């Protein structure tokens, strides 16, 4: 059976793909990989279609056993990767022999690492996606010890690609070949080089959930700069609040998860105190709950919210937010973005 058996599931390991776009009108959230370019890169490295399902590790990685020979790649937040006890490259395709343990360690920087397996994770799809949605409960549950993760049939590997795949070690000592990579890098993705930090989240309408990022510290992480567009309710805030949003330094709160990135910093004063009926929200929406501190909706965000949205993070920058660890400085930037006056 082509499968991975979970020996140690880590802090939070979920199955992810491109999610369930286009179903918000039915109340179905999008979900999917928090740092989608990183998962798509891993899929390319092992010859999968970009939308194939893989595993998303939060901070601590996991330990898995290959039940048959498999081709794998780990991308996203840089973390040590070992096969049968020997270090193998991050960001490269690696062969894992049958019975060998694949261990992805704690992320050195960033927050989420991704594992693609040749053939893709083949759990049953729900509403067209295999993604775990931690808010709605759709998709498979987070991985637990003893779970068997089914893997689909692999696509054919070209001879030129086969020569570039890192040879996995057959024993704990490993070989020099195990450390050779494909030559591919994370260019174009957000493979921690772009993101560099970590991620957080908050519950719907600003009700922060349990932080799946709370055990990761940012240390001296550089600021994450997010380009923002004016939100649909920017006129509900004072001019001073808008200037504050676009100039102040915020920090990622540990009360964060896949739903959104809650921020600690200056409160944003509203010009309109009326109650806002719930309305649709999108990935990257910067919502301002009653306390005035903004939060940025991420992959598992709800489809509607009842607090005003002052801005929306540019889609290309959302993966940076998804990799921002608690304590990481965050700044919003309007330079070069049309619509701000």
KOLLUMGU-756240 format. One record per atom (N, C-alpha, C): y, x, z. Coordinates in steps of 0.02 Angstrom, whole numbers, padded with zeros to 5 digits, always signed. Layout:
<recs>
YXZ
...
</recs>
This chain:
<recs>
-00060+00042+00000
+00000+00000+00000
+00062+00044+00000
+00109+00030-00048
+00172+00067-00049
+00217+00038+00005
+00226+00076+00059
+00264+00051+00116
+00289+00109+00157
+00340+00094+00197
+00364+00138+00250
+00351+00102+00316
+00321+00138+00363
+00310+00110+00430
+00363+00137+00477
+00394+00092+00515
+00448+00110+00560
+00419+00138+00625
+00433+00202+00639
+00412+00234+00701
+00468+00231+00753
+00530+00243+00732
+00588+00236+00775
+00643+00203+00734
+00664+00143+00753
+00711+00106+00710
+00784+00129+00715
+00802+00167+00766
+00872+00186+00774
+00914+00131+00803
+00979+00144+00808
+01025+00097+00840
+01028+00030+00803
+01038+00032+00738
+01038-00028+00696
+01022-00007+00626
+00963-00026+00602
+00941-00012+00534
+00926-00077+00500
+00958-00089+00444
+00950-00152+00408
+00935-00140+00335
+00905-00190+00303
+00895-00189+00230
+00960-00213+00198
+00983-00177+00147
+01045-00197+00113
+01039-00185+00038
+01076-00227+00001
+01084-00217-00071
+01156-00237-00088
+01167-00268-00145
+01235-00287-00163
+01257-00353-00130
+01213-00385-00094
+01232-00445-00058
+01228-00508-00099
+01265-00559-00077
+01262-00626-00106
+01331-00648-00131
+01360-00613-00178
+01427-00632-00202
+01423-00699-00239
+01479-00735-00237
+01484-00797-00276
+01460-00859-00240
+01440-00854-00178
+01414-00912-00141
+01459-00933-00084
+01518-00906-00080
+01563-00923-00024
+01581-00997-00024
+01583-01028-00082
+01600-01099-00085
+01546-01142-00051
+01487-01114-00041
+01434-01147-00004
+01432-01126+00069
+01480-01083+00089
+01480-01058+00157
+01434-01000+00168
+01409-00969+00114
+01362-00913+00120
+01401-00848+00113
+01402-00806+00166
+01439-00742+00162
+01408-00695+00110
+01447-00646+00090
+01424-00598+00041
+01374-00548+00070
+01391-00517+00126
+01350-00466+00158
+01340-00407+00109
+01282-00373+00113
+01269-00315+00072
+01288-00250+00107
+01277-00194+00074
+01291-00128+00103
+01364-00123+00122
+01378-00097+00182
+01447-00088+00203
+01483-00036+00161
+01448+00017+00142
+01474+00068+00097
+01431+00064+00034
+01448+00016-00009
+01406+00003-00068
+01402+00062-00116
+01456+00099-00129
+01448+00157-00175
+01397+00208-00150
+01391+00216-00084
+01342+00264-00058
+01271+00240-00072
+01257+00175-00063
+01190+00149-00079
+01176+00153-00153
+01226+00138-00194
+01215+00142-00267
+01201+00213-00289
+01234+00262-00258
+01220+00332-00273
+01148+00349-00255
+01125+00329-00197
+01055+00343-00177
+01007+00312-00227
+01021+00252-00250
+00977+00220-00299
+00975+00259-00364
+01033+00284-00387
+01034+00324-00448
+00991+00387-00440
+00994+00417-00382
+00958+00480-00372
+00882+00471-00377
+00857+00413-00359
+00784+00402-00361
+00763+00360-00422
+00811+00346-00467
+00794+00311-00529
+00791+00236-00524
+00818+00207-00470
+00819+00135-00463
+00878+00105-00501
+00875+00039-00511
+00934+00003-00532
+00985+00007-00475
+01050+00007-00491
+01100+00015-00438
+01097-00039-00384
+01074-00099-00402
+01072-00153-00353
+01008-00158-00313
+00964-00108-00319
+00902-00110-00280
+00916-00107-00206
+00872-00138-00167
+00881-00138-00095
+00859-00072-00065
+00896-00050-00014
+00879+00010+00024
+00891-00003+00098
+00893+00050+00137
+00904+00044+00209
+00972+00072+00228
+01006+00037+00273
+01069+00060+00301
+01059+00079+00374
+01072+00143+00391
+01066+00168+00459
+01135+00170+00491
+01140+00149+00553
+01203+00152+00590
+01199+00207+00642
+01236+00260+00631
+01245+00316+00676
+01182+00358+00685
+01128+00329+00712
+01073+00369+00738
+01015+00380+00690
+01015+00350+00631
+00960+00360+00585
+00896+00325+00609
+00839+00350+00586
+00775+00320+00603
+00720+00369+00584
+00659+00353+00608
+00600+00392+00589
+00550+00344+00557
+00527+00362+00497
+00483+00319+00457
+00423+00359+00434
+00368+00325+00419
+00308+00360+00392
+00292+00330+00324
+00283+00374+00275
+00264+00352+00207
+00189+00339+00205
+00170+00280+00184
+00099+00263+00180
+00069+00284+00114
+00111+00297+00064
+00091+00326-00001
+00146+00375-00021
+00133+00419-00070
+00186+00464-00092
+00247+00425-00117
+00306+00446-00095
+00367+00410-00112
+00421+00459-00133
+00468+00435-00173
+00527+00473-00191
+00586+00441-00155
+00623+00481-00117
+00678+00454-00076
+00741+00494-00085
+00798+00464-00065
+00862+00500-00062
+00903+00469-00007
+00938+00512+00031
+00982+00490+00085
+01054+00509+00066
+01099+00460+00070
+01170+00471+00054
+01212+00440+00109
+01277+00433+00097
+01322+00404+00146
+01343+00456+00197
+01351+00435+00260
+01370+00482+00313
+01321+00540+00316
+01345+00602+00312
+01299+00659+00312
+01260+00664+00377
+01195+00672+00371
+01150+00675+00429
+01092+00721+00411
+01062+00753+00461
+01003+00794+00447
+00945+00750+00424
+00909+00775+00373
+00851+00739+00346
+00791+00786+00348
+00736+00762+00376
+00675+00803+00381
+00615+00765+00354
+00572+00801+00319
+00508+00775+00296
+00454+00819+00326
+00408+00788+00363
+00355+00825+00397
+00384+00882+00440
+00442+00870+00469
+00472+00919+00514
+00515+00971+00482
+00516+00974+00416
+00556+01025+00381
+00618+00994+00351
+00674+01029+00356
+00737+01003+00330
+00735+00999+00254
+00761+00943+00228
+00767+00933+00155
+00839+00913+00141
+00860+00915+00078
+00931+00904+00063
+00953+00831+00074
+01014+00824+00098
+01049+00760+00098
+01082+00753+00029
+01081+00692+00002
+01113+00681-00063
+01072+00707-00121
+01006+00709-00115
+00962+00732-00168
+00897+00693-00165
+00863+00688-00221
+00798+00656-00224
+00745+00703-00195
+00702+00676-00152
+00652+00716-00117
+00586+00678-00118
+00531+00714-00131
+00464+00683-00128
+00438+00685-00056
+00409+00629-00035
+00379+00624+00031
+00305+00611+00022
+00261+00656+00045
+00188+00645+00036
+00163+00587+00078
+00107+00560+00059
+00076+00507+00098
+00061+00532+00169
+00078+00492+00218
+00065+00509+00287
+00118+00551+00320
+00167+00575+00282
+00219+00618+00310
+00273+00575+00343
+00304+00603+00395
+00360+00570+00428
+00426+00590+00395
+00467+00540+00383
+00535+00550+00357
+00582+00534+00414
+00621+00583+00436
+00667+00573+00493
+00739+00584+00469
+00780+00532+00478
+00851+00537+00464
+00886+00540+00532
+00923+00594+00544
+00953+00605+00610
+01020+00572+00619
+01053+00589+00673
+01118+00561+00690
+01171+00587+00642
+01214+00542+00619
+01267+00560+00572
+01314+00612+00603
+01328+00664+00565
+01373+00716+00589
+01446+00692+00586
+01462+00658+00533
+01527+00624+00526
+01512+00557+00493
+01561+00513+00493
+01548+00448+00465
+01503+00407+00511
+01483+00350+00486
+01448+00302+00528
+01383+00276+00499
+01380+00269+00432
+01322+00237+00401
+01292+00281+00347
+01227+00293+00354
+01189+00329+00302
+01144+00280+00267
+01123+00298+00206
+01083+00253+00164
+01022+00288+00138
+00966+00251+00137
+00903+00276+00110
+00882+00233+00052
+00874+00264-00006
+00844+00230-00063
+00774+00258-00074
+00728+00216-00094
+00659+00235-00108
+00643+00214-00179
+00612+00258-00218
+00594+00241-00286
+00552+00177-00287
+00575+00127-00323
+00543+00062-00324
+00580+00010-00283
+00623+00033-00237
+00664-00012-00198
+00627-00045-00141
+00664-00065-00089
+00635-00103-00034
+00620-00173-00060
+00558-00197-00051
+00535-00257-00085
+00522-00314-00036
+00564-00322+00015
+00558-00381+00058
+00577-00442+00017
+00554-00502+00036
+00570-00562-00003
+00645-00576-00005
+00673-00592-00063
+00745-00607-00067
+00760-00676-00037
+00820-00683-00011
+00845-00747+00015
+00911-00761-00021
+00914-00816-00058
+00973-00833-00097
+00993-00776-00142
+00944-00746-00174
+00956-00695-00225
+00969-00625-00199
+00962-00613-00134
+00976-00548-00106
+00926-00532-00050
+00912-00468-00041
+00869-00446+00014
+00911-00422+00074
+00976-00430+00071
+01020-00402+00122
+01014-00439+00188
+01018-00401+00242
+01023-00429+00309
+01096-00445+00323
+01109-00508+00340
+01176-00530+00359
+01176-00541+00435
+01209-00497+00471
+01207-00500+00544
+01247-00558+00572
+01292-00587+00532
+01331-00644+00556
+01294-00710+00547
+01269-00722+00486
+01236-00786+00472
+01162-00786+00489
+01132-00727+00493
+01060-00724+00505
+01018-00727+00443
+01049-00730+00384
+01011-00730+00322
+00979-00661+00310
+00922-00662+00276
+00888-00599+00260
+00843-00575+00316
+00811-00518+00307
+00764-00493+00358
+00800-00471+00421
+00765-00473+00476
+00792-00450+00540
+00801-00375+00538
+00846-00348+00580
+00851-00275+00586
+00782-00245+00602
+00771-00184+00579
+00705-00154+00586
+00686-00143+00658
+00621-00151+00672
+00592-00140+00738
+00533-00092+00731
+00516-00060+00786
+00459-00015+00786
+00397-00052+00764
+00359-00021+00719
+00297-00050+00694
+00304-00091+00631
+00366-00106+00610
+00375-00144+00548
+00349-00103+00489
+00319-00138+00441
+00298-00108+00378
+00346-00132+00324
+00382-00086+00293
+00432-00104+00242
+00400-00097+00173
+00389-00152+00138
+00358-00146+00071
+00404-00113+00021
+00374-00072-00022
+00411-00036-00074
+00385-00058-00142
+00429-00071-00188
+00410-00093-00255
+00382-00037-00297
+00356-00054-00356
+00329-00003-00401
+00385+00041-00428
+00374+00107-00433
+00427+00151-00455
+00438+00147-00530
+00499+00164-00551
+00513+00172-00622
+00491+00241-00643
+00478+00248-00708
+00456+00313-00733
+00512+00364-00725
+00494+00426-00706
+00541+00480-00698
+00536+00527-00758
+00592+00541-00791
+00591+00586-00848
+00572+00657-00827
+00543+00693-00873
+00519+00761-00857
+00575+00805-00832
+00634+00800-00863
+00691+00841-00842
+00711+00825-00771
+00711+00759-00754
+00728+00739-00686
+00675+00762-00637
+00612+00759-00659
+00557+00776-00614
+00561+00849-00592
+00584+00892-00637
+00589+00962-00619
+00644+00973-00567
+00693+00929-00564
+00750+00938-00518
+00737+00909-00449
+00685+00868-00442
+00672+00835-00378
+00648+00887-00327
+00676+00882-00267
+00657+00929-00215
+00584+00919-00195
+00547+00973-00190
+00477+00969-00169
+00474+00960-00094
+00438+00910-00072
+00432+00898-00001
+00382+00946+00030
+00391+00966+00092
+00345+01012+00125
+00279+00978+00140
+00226+01017+00143
+00161+00990+00161
+00145+01002+00234
+00185+01042+00268
+00175+01055+00339
+00241+01063+00374
+00239+01072+00439
+00300+01075+00477
+00344+01134+00458
+00313+01187+00431
+00352+01246+00415
+00396+01237+00355
+00374+01197+00306
+00413+01184+00247
+00413+01244+00200
+00449+01237+00145
+00454+01290+00095
+00525+01293+00071
+00542+01347+00035
+00608+01351+00006
+00620+01296-00043
+00566+01274-00078
+00574+01221-00127
+00596+01156-00096
+00579+01147-00032
+00598+01085+00001
+00673+01080+00010
+00707+01137+00005
+00779+01137+00016
+00818+01134-00048
+00785+01134-00106
+00820+01132-00169
+00837+01060-00185
+00897+01049-00213
+00918+00981-00228
+00918+00967-00302
+00941+00909-00320
+00943+00889-00390
+01005+00915-00425
+01052+00940-00387
+01115+00959-00417
+01164+00902-00417
+01141+00841-00403
+01186+00784-00400
+01225+00786-00335
+01285+00760-00337
+01325+00754-00276
+01348+00682-00270
+01390+00670-00221
+01413+00602-00210
+01477+00587-00248
+01491+00623-00300
+01552+00610-00337
+01553+00538-00361
+01609+00506-00349
+01615+00437-00369
+01594+00390-00314
+01555+00413-00267
+01535+00370-00211
+01578+00385-00151
+01559+00355-00094
+01596+00368-00033
+01551+00405+00015
+01516+00453-00011
+01463+00488+00026
+01494+00533+00079
+01529+00503+00127
+01559+00537+00184
+01613+00586+00164
+01609+00616+00104
+01663+00661+00084
+01728+00623+00078
+01724+00561+00052
+01783+00520+00046
+01800+00487+00112
+01750+00466+00149
+01762+00425+00207
+01773+00468+00269
+01727+00512+00283
+01737+00562+00335
+01734+00539+00406
+01731+00474+00417
+01731+00453+00487
+01681+00399+00499
+01699+00340+00519
+01649+00292+00538
+01671+00222+00528
+01640+00174+00562
+01653+00105+00547
+01648+00062+00608
+01675+00001+00602
+01674-00045+00657
+01671-00116+00634
+01678-00162+00680
+01679-00231+00658
+01702-00277+00711
+01713-00340+00692
+01734-00390+00738
+01709-00457+00715
+01704-00502+00760
+01677-00567+00744
+01726-00610+00706
+01705-00670+00683
+01748-00714+00646
+01808-00735+00687
+01865-00743+00652
+01927-00765+00684
+01947-00719+00741
+01929-00655+00736
+01952-00607+00784
+01911-00604+00847
+01855-00639+00850
+01812-00638+00909
+01764-00580+00902
+01782-00522+00929
+01743-00461+00919
+01672-00470+00945
+01624-00449+00905
+01555-00453+00926
+01534-00390+00961
+01470-00384+00976
+01444-00323+01007
+01452-00266+00957
+01477-00210+00979
+01493-00155+00934
+01431-00116+00915
+01410-00120+00850
+01355-00078+00829
+01379-00007+00817
+01445+00005+00822
+01473+00071+00813
+01494+00102+00879
+01488+00066+00933
+01519+00087+00995
+01493+00151+01025
+01435+00175+01004
+01408+00237+01034
+01429+00299+00995
+01467+00290+00942
+01488+00347+00902
+01561+00363+00916
+01576+00424+00935
+01645+00444+00948
+01674+00479+00888
+01740+00471+00880
+01772+00500+00821
+01792+00572+00831
+01799+00593+00895
+01821+00662+00906
+01889+00673+00876
+01896+00726+00837
+01960+00741+00805
+01963+00719+00733
+01935+00662+00718
+01931+00639+00649
+02001+00630+00619
+02006+00646+00555
+02069+00636+00519
+02080+00562+00509
+02144+00544+00499
+02161+00474+00490
+02131+00447+00426
+02109+00384+00428
+02087+00348+00369
+02147+00308+00344
+02166+00319+00282
+02223+00285+00252
+02197+00232+00205
+02218+00170+00216
+02195+00113+00177
+02253+00081+00139
+02248+00078+00074
+02298+00043+00035
+02290-00032+00044
+02345-00068+00052
+02341-00139+00064
+02387-00177+00016
+02365-00237-00003
+02405-00284-00042
+02431-00338+00005
+02487-00370-00012
+02512-00424+00031
+02460-00480+00037
+02452-00505+00097
+02404-00559+00109
+02435-00627+00097
+02394-00679+00096
+02419-00746+00081
+02464-00774+00135
+02463-00745+00196
+02505-00770+00251
+02553-00716+00276
+02573-00670+00233
+02619-00618+00254
+02685-00648+00278
+02704-00707+00250
+02766-00739+00270
+02762-00771+00339
+02703-00771+00370
+02697-00796+00438
+02715-00743+00490
+02734-00684+00467
+02749-00628+00513
+02822-00607+00504
+02850-00580+00557
+02919-00557+00555
+02924-00495+00510
+02984-00483+00482
+02993-00421+00443
+02976-00358+00484
+02991-00360+00548
+02974-00303+00591
+02899-00293+00595
+02861-00348+00599
+02788-00343+00603
+02760-00313+00539
+02788-00332+00481
+02764-00304+00418
+02779-00230+00415
+02839-00209+00437
+02855-00138+00438
+02809-00100+00486
+02794-00132+00542
+02748-00100+00590
+02680-00090+00560
+02654-00141+00527
+02588-00135+00496
+02585-00076+00448
+02639-00065+00410
+02639-00015+00358
+02663+00054+00382
+02676+00061+00446
+02700+00126+00471
+02664+00150+00534
+02635+00104+00572
+02606+00123+00637
+02538+00154+00630
+02519+00192+00680
+02452+00219+00685
+02410+00173+00729
+02353+00153+00702
+02304+00113+00740
+02243+00156+00751
+02199+00134+00796
+02136+00168+00807
+02079+00117+00806
+02022+00138+00779
+01964+00094+00775
+01937+00080+00845
+01927+00018+00860
+01900-00002+00925
+01824+00002+00924
+01794+00018+00983
+01720+00019+00987
+01689-00051+00984
+01730-00104+00991
+01703-00172+00987
+01700-00191+00913
+01656-00157+00877
+01655-00163+00804
+01583-00170+00779
+01576-00201+00722
+01509-00210+00692
+01517-00219+00617
+01466-00244+00585
+01469-00252+00512
+01515-00309+00491
+01536-00350+00537
+01580-00406+00519
+01651-00382+00504
+01677-00337+00545
+01745-00314+00534
+01764-00256+00578
+01819-00224+00561
+01845-00167+00598
+01903-00190+00640
+01894-00194+00706
+01948-00213+00751
+01989-00150+00767
+02055-00158+00769
+02099-00101+00779
+02139-00109+00844
+02152-00053+00877
+02194-00051+00936
+02261-00018+00917
+02315-00050+00936
+02381-00023+00919
+02434-00076+00927
+02493-00065+00897
+02548-00112+00905
+02531-00183+00882
+02550-00232+00924
+02539-00302+00905
+02589-00323+00851
+02569-00369+00808
+02610-00393+00753
+02637-00462+00770
+02702-00468+00777
+02733-00531+00798
+02736-00580+00739
+02721-00642+00755
+02723-00694+00704
+02791-00728+00701
+02810-00747+00640
+02871-00786+00630
+02856-00861+00630
+02793-00879+00619
+02771-00948+00618
+02719-00956+00673
+02731-01001+00719
+02686-01011+00776
+02639-01069+00766
+02640-01101+00709
+02599-01160+00697
+02525-01141+00695
+02483-01191+00706
+02411-01181+00699
+02393-01178+00625
+02350-01132+00607
+02329-01124+00538
+02260-01155+00528
+02254-01206+00485
+02186-01232+00471
+02144-01176+00441
+02080-01177+00455
+02036-01126+00428
+02040-01125+00352
+02044-01065+00325
+02047-01056+00253
+02004-00996+00233
+01991-00990+00169
+01947-00938+00145
+01973-00868+00160
+01926-00823+00175
+01944-00752+00183
+01898-00710+00139
+01922-00651+00122
+01886-00608+00076
+01871-00541+00108
+01828-00502+00077
+01814-00434+00099
+01879-00394+00100
+01892-00360+00156
+01952-00320+00162
+02012-00357+00189
+02006-00423+00203
+02062-00460+00231
+02082-00432+00298
+02148-00422+00308
+02175-00398+00372
+02200-00459+00410
+02159-00483+00455
+02174-00543+00493
+02206-00523+00560
+02251-00565+00585
+02286-00551+00647
+02270-00607+00697
+02225-00595+00744
+02210-00645+00796
+02268-00655+00844
+02257-00699+00894
+02310-00718+00940
+02340-00658+00976
+02300-00607+00991
+02326-00549+01027
+02373-00505+00987
+02374-00514+00921
+02421-00477+00879
+02395-00413+00849
+02338-00387+00873
+02310-00325+00844
+02267-00343+00784
+02276-00310+00727
+02241-00329+00666
+02168-00309+00667
+02129-00344+00626
+02060-00324+00612
+02049-00329+00537
+02005-00288+00511
+01989-00286+00440
+01919-00313+00430
+01912-00365+00390
+01846-00394+00378
+01805-00349+00332
+01742-00339+00351
+01696-00296+00314
+01638-00338+00286
+01581-00306+00274
+01529-00336+00233
+01504-00404+00258
+01496-00412+00323
+01467-00474+00350
+01521-00523+00373
+01580-00520+00343
+01635-00563+00364
+01618-00637+00351
+01649-00682+00390
+01638-00753+00377
+01672-00775+00313
+01656-00835+00289
+01687-00859+00227
+01755-00891+00240
+01767-00913+00303
+01832-00943+00320
+01856-00914+00387
+01921-00920+00399
+01950-00897+00462
+02011-00938+00479
+02027-00941+00543
+02082-00982+00566
+02142-00944+00591
+02145-00879+00579
+02203-00839+00595
+02235-00813+00530
+02300-00801+00529
+02333-00782+00467
+02313-00712+00443
+02309-00705+00378
+02293-00641+00346
+02358-00611+00319
+02378-00555+00349
+02441-00523+00332
+02434-00477+00271
+02375-00451+00258
+02365-00404+00203
+02292-00404+00183
+02277-00371+00127
+02208-00364+00104
+02198-00292+00082
+02149-00258+00110
+02135-00189+00092
+02110-00186+00020
+02135-00138-00017
+02112-00128-00086
+02036-00119-00088
+02001-00154-00133
+01927-00150-00134
+01900-00079-00137
+01935-00034-00171
+01911+00035-00176
+01914+00072-00109
+01954+00046-00062
+01962+00080+00002
+01920+00050+00058
+01889-00008+00045
+01849-00040+00097
+01793+00005+00122
+01758+00043+00078
+01706+00088+00104
+01732+00139+00154
+01795+00159+00148
+01823+00207+00196
+01826+00174+00265
+01846+00111+00267
+01846+00075+00330
+01775+00067+00357
+01728+00058+00313
+01658+00049+00333
+01628+00111+00364
+01659+00168+00353
+01633+00231+00380
+01676+00259+00437
+01722+00218+00462
+01769+00243+00514
+01740+00232+00584
+01729+00287+00620
+01701+00283+00687
+01753+00258+00738
+01730+00231+00793
+01776+00213+00847
+01820+00272+00867
+01884+00259+00877
+01931+00311+00893
+01965+00342+00834
+01940+00329+00774
+01971+00357+00714
+02040+00328+00702
+02091+00369+00690
+02157+00342+00672
+02155+00307+00604
+02189+00251+00599
+02193+00212+00537
+02266+00197+00522
+02285+00208+00459
+02352+00190+00436
+02346+00147+00373
+02391+00099+00368
+02395+00056+00308
+02452+00081+00264
+02441+00081+00200
+02489+00109+00152
+02503+00059+00097
+02568+00051+00080
+02587+00005+00026
+02611+00043-00036
+02620+00108-00030
+02646+00148-00086
+02603+00140-00148
+02634+00121-00203
+02597+00114-00265
+02561+00047-00272
+02567+00004-00222
+02534-00062-00225
+02587-00114-00239
+02580-00152-00294
+02631-00202-00310
+02631-00260-00262
+02688-00294-00256
+02692-00355-00217
+02731-00349-00152
+02738-00287-00126
+02776-00278-00065
+02851-00272-00082
+02893-00302-00041
+02965-00298-00053
+03000-00267+00007
</recs>
